[in-house]
Amino acid sequence: MDEKNSFEPEINFKDLPKSPSRLFGWIFPYYAILFLIVGIYFVKNMDTTSFNNVPAIYTDSLEINVDVAVKKGGILPAVDLGLISNPTNEMIEKGNTLYQTNCASCHGAEGNGDGIAAAALNPKPRNFHQKDGWTNGRNFSNIFNTLQKGVPNTGMIAYEFIPVADRIAIIQFIRKMTDFPEVANTEIAELDQTYSLSKGVISPNNVSLETATKKIAEESHLVESNLNSIIEKVNSNSDQQIANIFNNYVLDKQKVISIFNRDFAQNKDVDLFINKLITSPTANGFKPSIIDLPKDELVKLFNVLANAIS
């Protein structure tokens, strides 16, 4: 009998490390059982282990509320155009103060785009030390336009409410952070032509967003109240047949009243009303079936609507 295949009445475990193949044969079942247990645990808890435990942060710039300072409008003082190409130290220092107040929370104190509010912004604020990727460009006039109009779909709002001289001071401070293109005379001339910098800029009145929202809501409520009042007048008309036509053939009562008031109440042109009704009833707030009504009933409907609005 081959010595290698001879029967061993008792295994000598001390000799197993000397024979890797025999050692593997002994430990393989234990590793197989261990992997099986780990696999079963992973499959049973797959949903839990796949959860993202990193806290979510708001990345929608629209969630950031930046209010507008209340101010009375007027004509702002004319700007010395020479300070655009040759800013004074006093102007740059003023720009530093204004920058830290209005810009640093997003762009960072050193202009690296790492302000405390930057984490919540998407896209991230501009790093002024990077030369690429400027939406409006990095010339003086480009930055001025950005402050004037903002950058849509970003956290960069328009800062036209800041006086022009102060905006220029901010730009001059930003331009001191790193190398920016020289300011060309043609660039200054175009800015002056566009914004009348040397003549004085007309500044509109500003109200806070809260006040503006409240005013819009009040005006909307007033409009809705007036429309409902007109609808009640139509329904209380003595000719209930016309009132029934109004209720049965109208898709959107407020829309009908609004369009009638805009297009027909002033000129009182019944033929124009009927023609538009027949051509596009749904566009005027009516059901398509209204075109089946005889003309005399449409004329009566016109008169009832005209009287209710007058």
Disulfide bonds with the S-S distance in Angstrom:
none
